[in-house]
Amino acid sequence: MSNALFRTKNIEQSIRDTEEPEHALRKSLSALDLTVFGVGVIIGTGIFVLTGTAAKNTAGPAVSLSFVVAGVVCALAALCYAEFASTVPVAGSAYTFSYASLGEFPAWIIGWDLVLELALGTAVVAVGWSGYIHSLLDNAGWHLPEYLSGRDGASGFGFDILAAALVVVLTAILVVGMKLSARVTTVVVAVKVAVVLVVIVAGAFFIKSSNYDPFIPKQQPVPAGGSLKAPLIQLMFGWAPSDFGVMGIFTAASVVFFAFIGFDVVATAAEETRNPQRDVPRGILGSLIICTTLYVAVAIVVTGMQKYSSLSVDAPLADAFKATGHPWFAGLISFGAAVGLTTVCMILLLGQSRVFFAMSRDGLLPRFFSHTHPRFRTPYRPTILLGAVIAVVAGFTSLSELAELVNIGTLFAFIVVAISVIILRRTRPDLHRAFKTPLVPLVPVLSVLASLWLMLNLPAETWLRFAVWMAIGLVVYFLYSRSHSRLAQGETAPRKATGNTP
């Protein structure tokens, strides 16, 4: 049984599967498209909110260094993703990578994790987007009926029509084709990056050097907590992170890290890229560099405009402009946040539909969902199914308290990919690697340790929800996936490689 659980799907077979006409995706994306996808999913409300929140509560003006630390942690994972995506240019990202190195059961676990985490993330973002649009409509004097404004504050029936409508529209765009999705994303990303740059440039004129003193505030110990809302590391070891001081920079890094989540979704589009060996590493690393630069710049501006101790928690950047006598910037920031969330939602929906598609093509999920559209060459069946489910969930549910599940799932994927790089280097040294992670095994090991550290700083209740999620996945695997797998049925018996397949 153990051999069956850890049977691997060789890389040559994974690549051959992408060439089957009815299961093939259209290759239409460039390095620029992938970079735009990366920037589109990374930059959301976090750039306008987390910067000030982390500065006020944890790091002070040194929060800019926290973004650098978080960017380095992501870069370690990005280097591992870049090697795998250029070596195995197949839809599925961490799922496909782990199937080739760790085996079927670990691949199922990470695939189950990614599909559900990205689906939940899409719903959470759609609800957040709806909130911004409601605010903009209210400012314009337009008010939706209470029963169509969501569950929050609804006395009876409540359905968030805006959140559901966003998911439906984005689902239609993704079904029609990746190139259209890329064009829409490019336009929207250009708008939101322009808003961010305007905020940075305008805010620079209101910076007071005195607000940076002290740049690293005096350290303040945090009492250890004992509830499930406390970080897991506190409950395990009684250790509590400190606010401010040098350690506060690293504590804040674990907070602002979640503003970077999403760059790994770029790897799910590897199969739809014209030259994945060259362009996927460029897209992953390029988007990460751009977003880190923008995050650091915003952090410097917001802590220079207003003393860190006076920043608000809910809308720090908007309120900083109000404090300098320029309240109209708050509307611009809300507009930028709403536009930003549109692309975040689209690219999360793209990522989870591709993982679902890859799993169904391998037989771990029903093969019905592995057929591409005869005209658009997109995985339209899983896209429509998941889009419909997410639209309903986003419409009927208040999901903000579940957002951290997305974070723990992403960090778990980081760990799996880093371990997979080490294993595949040993088991398949003959593979052609267009991009190689430097300093293996040091970089992957550092990526594992950094990701594990951030996971331990998540609340214990998040770990409990994650464990329940994974338990459901185990039941599905042993009742259905293990016996329906194409490997189990001998459909994809490994063939002898004819050479170094990229």
C-alpha positions in Angstrom: 0.0 0.0 0.0 2.8 2.4 0.8 4.2 1.9 -2.7 0.8 2.9 -4.1 0.6 6.0 -2.0 4.0 7.3 -3.1 4.0 6.3 -6.7 5.3 9.1 -8.8 4.2 10.3 -12.3 7.3 10.8 -14.3 7.9 14.2 -15.9 8.0 13.0 -19.5 4.5 11.5 -19.0 3.2 14.8 -17.5 4.5 16.7 -20.5 3.0 14.1 -22.9 -0.4 14.5 -21.2 -0.4 18.2 -22.2 -0.2 17.2 -25.8 -3.4 15.2 -25.9 -5.8 17.3 -28.1 -8.9 17.1 -25.9 -6.9 17.9 -22.8 -4.5 20.5 -24.2 -4.4 24.1 -23.2 -3.7 26.9 -25.6 -0.2 28.5 -25.3 -0.7 32.2 -25.6 1.1 33.9 -22.6 4.4 35.8 -22.6 6.8 36.8 -19.8 5.1 40.2 -19.7 1.6 38.5 -19.3 3.0 36.4 -16.4 4.6 39.4 -14.7 1.3 41.3 -15.0 -0.5 38.3 -13.5 1.9 38.2 -10.6 1.6 42.0 -9.9 -2.1 41.7 -10.3 -2.6 39.1 -7.7 0.0 40.4 -5.2 -1.1 44.0 -5.0 -4.5 44.3 -3.3 -5.7 46.1 -0.3 -2.7 45.0 1.6 -0.6 47.7 0.2 -3.0 50.3 1.6 -3.8 48.7 4.9 -1.0 46.4 6.2 1.7 49.0 5.8 0.2 51.3 8.4 -1.2 48.6 10.6 2.2 46.8 11.0 3.9 50.2 11.5 1.6 51.3 14.3 1.4 48.0 16.1 4.6 46.2 15.6 7.6 47.8 13.8 7.2 51.6 13.6 8.9 53.3 10.6 11.2 50.2 10.3 8.2 48.4 8.7 9.9 49.1 5.4 12.6 46.7 6.5 9.9 44.2 7.4 8.7 44.2 3.8 12.3 43.6 2.7 12.5 40.6 5.0 9.1 39.2 3.8 10.3 39.8 0.2 13.4 37.7 0.9 11.3 34.9 2.3 9.1 34.9 -0.8 12.2 35.1 -3.0 13.5 31.9 -1.5 10.3 30.1 -2.4 10.1 31.9 -5.8 13.6 30.5 -6.7 12.3 27.0 -6.0 9.1 27.6 -8.0 11.0 29.0 -10.9 13.2 25.8 -11.2 10.2 23.5 -11.1 8.0 25.6 -13.4 10.8 25.7 -16.1 11.5 22.0 -15.7 7.9 20.8 -15.6 5.8 23.3 -17.6 2.5 21.7 -16.7 -0.7 23.2 -15.1 -1.1 22.5 -11.4 1.9 24.2 -9.8 2.9 22.7 -6.5 0.5 19.7 -7.1 2.3 18.7 -10.3 5.7 19.3 -8.8 5.0 17.1 -5.8 3.5 14.3 -8.0 6.8 14.1 -9.9 8.9 14.0 -6.7 7.1 13.1 -3.5 4.4 10.8 -4.9 0.6 10.6 -5.5 -0.6 10.9 -1.9 1.5 14.0 -1.0 0.4 15.4 -4.4 -3.2 14.8 -3.6 -2.8 16.5 -0.2 -1.2 19.6 -1.7 -3.7 19.7 -4.6 -6.7 19.4 -2.3 -5.2 22.2 -0.2 -4.6 24.5 -3.2 -8.0 24.0 -4.8 -9.9 24.8 -1.7 -7.5 27.5 -0.4 -7.6 29.4 -3.7 -11.4 28.9 -4.0 -11.9 30.3 -0.5 -9.4 33.1 -1.3 -11.4 34.1 -4.3 -14.6 34.3 -2.3 -12.9 36.3 0.5 -11.5 38.8 -2.0 -14.9 39.1 -3.8 -16.6 40.0 -0.6 -13.8 42.5 0.2 -14.2 44.0 -3.3 -18.0 44.3 -2.8 -17.3 46.3 0.4 -15.3 48.9 -1.4 -17.8 49.2 -4.2 -20.6 49.6 -1.6 -18.6 52.4 -0.1 -18.1 54.1 -3.4 -21.8 53.8 -4.3 -22.8 55.2 -0.9 -20.5 58.2 -1.5 -22.3 58.8 -4.8 -25.7 58.5 -3.1 -26.6 55.2 -4.6 -27.8 52.5 -2.1 -28.5 48.8 -2.8 -31.4 47.1 -1.0 -30.3 45.6 2.3 -31.2 42.1 1.2 -28.7 42.4 -1.7 -25.9 43.9 0.3 -24.6 40.7 2.0 -24.9 38.9 5.3 -23.2 41.5 7.4 -25.9 43.6 9.1 -28.8 41.9 7.3 -31.8 41.3 9.6 -33.3 38.6 7.4 -32.3 37.2 4.0 -29.0 38.6 2.8 -27.2 38.0 -0.5 -24.1 39.9 -1.7 -25.1 40.5 -5.3 -22.0 42.5 -6.1 -19.6 39.8 -4.9 -21.5 37.1 -6.8 -21.7 39.1 -9.9 -18.0 39.8 -9.9 -17.2 36.1 -9.7 -19.7 35.3 -12.5 -18.2 37.9 -14.9 -14.6 36.8 -14.2 -15.6 33.2 -14.7 -16.9 34.1 -18.2 -13.7 36.0 -19.1 -11.6 33.0 -18.0 -13.7 30.6 -20.1 -13.4 32.7 -23.2 -9.6 32.5 -23.1 -6.3 33.2 -21.4 -5.3 35.9 -23.8 -8.5 37.9 -23.1 -7.9 37.3 -19.4 -4.3 38.6 -19.8 -5.5 41.7 -21.7 -8.2 42.6 -19.1 -5.6 42.0 -16.3 -3.0 44.2 -18.0 -5.5 47.1 -18.2 -6.6 46.8 -14.6 -3.1 46.3 -13.3 -2.0 49.4 -15.1 -4.7 51.4 -13.5 -4.0 50.1 -9.9 -0.2 50.5 -10.3 -0.8 54.1 -11.5 -2.9 54.7 -8.4 -0.2 53.3 -6.2 2.5 55.5 -7.9 0.3 58.6 -7.6 -0.1 57.9 -3.8 3.7 57.4 -3.4 4.6 60.5 -5.4 1.9 62.7 -3.8 2.7 61.4 -0.3 6.4 62.1 -0.7 5.6 65.9 -0.6 4.1 65.6 2.9 6.9 63.6 4.5 8.3 65.1 7.7 11.7 63.7 8.7 10.8 64.0 12.4 8.2 61.2 11.9 11.1 58.8 11.3 12.5 59.4 14.8 13.0 56.8 16.2 13.2 54.7 13.1 13.3 51.5 15.2 11.2 52.2 18.4 12.1 50.7 21.7 11.2 47.0 22.1 8.0 46.2 24.0 7.5 42.6 25.2 4.1 41.0 24.4 2.5 38.9 27.2 1.9 35.3 26.1 -1.7 34.3 25.5 -3.3 30.9 26.1 -6.4 30.9 23.8 -6.8 29.4 20.4 -6.4 32.9 18.9 -2.8 33.0 20.1 0.0 32.0 17.7 0.7 28.2 17.8 4.3 28.9 18.8 3.1 30.5 22.0 0.9 27.5 22.9 3.7 25.1 22.1 6.7 26.8 23.7 5.3 29.7 25.7 7.3 32.1 23.5 5.7 35.4 22.6 7.0 37.7 19.9 7.9 41.3 20.8 6.6 44.5 19.3 9.1 47.1 18.0 12.8 46.9 18.4 14.9 44.7 16.1 12.7 41.6 16.8 9.6 43.7 16.0 10.9 44.0 12.4 10.7 40.2 12.1 7.4 40.0 13.9 5.9 42.5 11.5 7.4 40.6 8.6 5.2 37.6 9.5 2.2 40.0 9.3 3.1 41.8 6.0 4.2 38.6 4.4 0.6 37.9 3.6 0.5 40.9 1.3 2.8 38.9 -1.0 0.7 35.8 -1.2 -0.3 35.0 -4.8 3.0 35.1 -6.8 3.0 31.3 -6.8 -0.2 31.3 -8.9 1.9 32.4 -11.8 3.3 28.8 -11.9 -0.2 27.4 -12.5 -0.1 29.1 -16.0 3.1 27.4 -17.1 1.3 25.1 -19.5 -0.3 28.1 -21.2 3.0 29.9 -21.7 4.6 30.0 -25.1 8.2 29.7 -23.8 7.7 28.5 -20.2 11.4 27.5 -19.6 12.4 31.2 -20.1 9.2 33.2 -19.3 7.9 31.5 -16.1 11.0 32.3 -14.0 11.0 35.8 -15.3 7.3 36.3 -14.5 7.6 34.9 -11.0 10.8 36.8 -10.0 9.9 40.0 -11.9 6.5 40.4 -10.3 8.0 39.8 -6.9 10.7 42.5 -7.4 8.2 45.0 -8.6 5.8 44.4 -5.7 8.5 44.5 -3.1 9.7 47.8 -4.4 6.2 49.3 -4.3 5.5 48.0 -0.8 8.7 49.4 0.6 8.0 52.8 -1.1 4.5 53.0 0.3 5.8 52.0 3.8 8.3 54.8 3.7 5.7 57.3 2.6 3.0 56.4 5.1 5.3 56.5 8.1 6.8 59.8 6.9 3.5 61.5 6.4 2.2 60.7 9.9 3.8 59.6 13.2 3.6 55.8 13.4 1.8 55.9 16.7 -1.0 58.1 15.3 -1.7 55.9 12.2 -5.2 54.4 12.0 -5.6 50.6 11.8 -8.6 50.4 9.3 -7.4 52.8 6.6 -3.9 54.1 7.6 -2.9 55.5 4.2 -6.2 57.3 3.5 -6.3 58.7 7.0 -2.7 59.9 6.7 -3.7 62.0 3.7 -6.7 63.3 5.7 -4.3 64.3 8.5 -2.3 66.4 6.0 -5.4 68.2 4.8 -6.0 66.2 1.5 -9.1 64.0 2.2 -9.9 63.5 -1.5 -7.0 61.1 -1.7 -9.0 58.7 0.4 -11.5 58.3 -2.5 -8.6 57.6 -4.9 -7.2 55.0 -2.5 -10.6 53.3 -2.2 -10.8 53.2 -6.0 -7.3 51.8 -6.3 -8.2 49.1 -3.7 -11.4 48.1 -5.5 -9.6 47.9 -8.9 -6.8 45.9 -7.3 -9.1 43.3 -5.9 -10.7 42.7 -9.3 -7.5 41.2 -10.6 -6.7 39.4 -7.4 -10.0 37.6 -7.6 -9.5 36.8 -11.3 -6.1 35.3 -10.9 -7.0 33.3 -7.8 -9.9 31.9 -9.8 -7.5 31.1 -12.6 -5.1 29.3 -10.3 -7.6 27.0 -8.6 -9.3 26.0 -11.8 -5.9 25.0 -13.3 -5.0 22.9 -10.3 -8.5 21.3 -10.4 -8.0 20.6 -14.1 -4.6 19.0 -13.6 -5.9 16.7 -10.8 -8.8 15.6 -13.0 -6.5 14.9 -15.9 -4.6 12.5 -13.6 -7.8 10.8 -12.5 -7.7 12.0 -8.9 -10.8 14.0 -9.6 -13.5 13.0 -12.1 -12.0 13.0 -15.7 -15.1 14.8 -16.9 -13.4 18.0 -15.8 -10.2 17.4 -17.8 -11.6 18.3 -21.2 -10.8 21.7 -22.7 -13.2 23.8 -24.7 -13.1 22.9 -28.4 -12.8 26.5 -29.5 -11.2 28.4 -26.6 -8.9 25.6 -25.4 -9.6 26.5 -21.7 -10.6 24.2 -18.9 -14.1 25.5 -19.0 -15.8 22.7 -17.0 -13.9 23.2 -13.7 -13.9 26.9 -14.3 -17.7 27.1 -14.6 -18.2 24.7 -11.7 -15.9 26.4 -9.3 -17.1 29.9 -10.4 -20.7 28.9 -9.7 -19.8 27.5 -6.2 -17.7 30.5 -5.3 -20.3 32.9 -6.5 -22.9 31.3 -4.1 -20.4 31.1 -1.2 -19.4 34.8 -1.7 -23.0 35.9 -1.9 -24.2 34.1 1.2 -21.3 34.0 3.6 -19.2 36.5 5.6 -15.7 35.0 5.1 -13.3 37.5 6.6 -12.6 35.3 9.7 -11.5 32.4 7.4 -9.0 34.5 5.3 -6.0 33.1 7.3 -6.7 29.6 5.9 -5.5 31.0 2.6 -2.2 31.9 4.2 -1.5 28.6 5.9 -2.3 26.7 2.7 0.1 28.9 0.6 2.9 28.4 3.2 2.3 24.7 3.2 2.7 24.7 -0.6 6.0 26.7 -0.3 7.4 23.9 2.0 6.3 21.1 -0.4 7.9 22.8 -3.4 11.2 23.5 -1.6 11.4 19.8 -0.5 10.5 18.7 -4.0 13.4 20.6 -5.5 15.9 18.8 -3.3 14.4 15.4 -4.0 14.1 15.8 -7.8 17.8 17.0 -7.9 18.7 13.6 -6.5 16.3 11.3 -8.3 16.4 13.0 -11.7 19.8 14.7 -12.1 19.6 14.1 -15.9 16.6 16.5 -16.4 17.2 19.6 -18.4 16.7 22.6 -16.1 16.3 25.9 -17.9 16.4 27.7 -14.6 18.3 26.3 -11.6 17.7 27.3 -8.0 21.1 28.5 -6.7 22.8 26.9 -3.7 20.8 23.7 -3.4 20.1 22.4 -0.8 20.8 25.6 1.2 18.1 27.8 -0.5 15.3 25.2 -0.3 16.1 24.4 3.3 16.1 28.1 4.2 12.7 28.4 2.4 11.3 25.5 4.4 12.5 27.0 7.7 11.2 30.5 6.9 7.8 29.2 5.8 7.5 27.0 8.8 8.4 29.9 11.1 5.6 32.0 9.6 3.1 29.1 9.9 3.9 28.8 13.6 3.1 32.4 14.0 -0.5 31.8 12.8 -3.3 31.4 15.4 -3.9 27.9 16.7 -7.5 28.0 15.5 -6.3 28.4 11.9 -4.3 25.2 12.4 -7.4 23.4 13.6 -9.4 24.5 10.6 -6.6 23.4 8.3 -6.5 20.0 10.0 -10.2 19.5 9.5 -9.8 20.5 5.9 -7.0 18.0 5.3 -9.0 15.3 7.1 -11.9 15.7 4.6 -9.3 15.4 1.9 -8.0 12.1 3.2 -11.5 10.6 3.2 -12.0 11.7 -0.5 -8.6 10.3 -1.5 -9.2 6.9 0.0 -12.8 6.6 -1.1 -12.3 7.8 -4.7 -9.0 9.2 -5.9 -6.7 6.3 -5.0 -8.6 3.8 -7.1 -9.5 6.2 -9.9 -6.0 7.5 -10.4 -4.6 7.0 -13.9 -1.5 5.6 -12.4 -3.5 3.1 -10.4 -5.3 2.0 -13.6 -2.1 1.7 -15.5 -3.0 4.3 -18.1 0.2 6.3 -17.6 2.7 3.6 -17.0 6.1 5.3 -17.2 7.8 5.0 -20.6 11.5 5.0 -21.1 12.7 8.6 -21.7 14.2 9.2 -25.1 16.4 12.1 -23.9 16.5 15.0 -21.6 13.0 16.3 -21.8 12.7 19.9 -20.7 
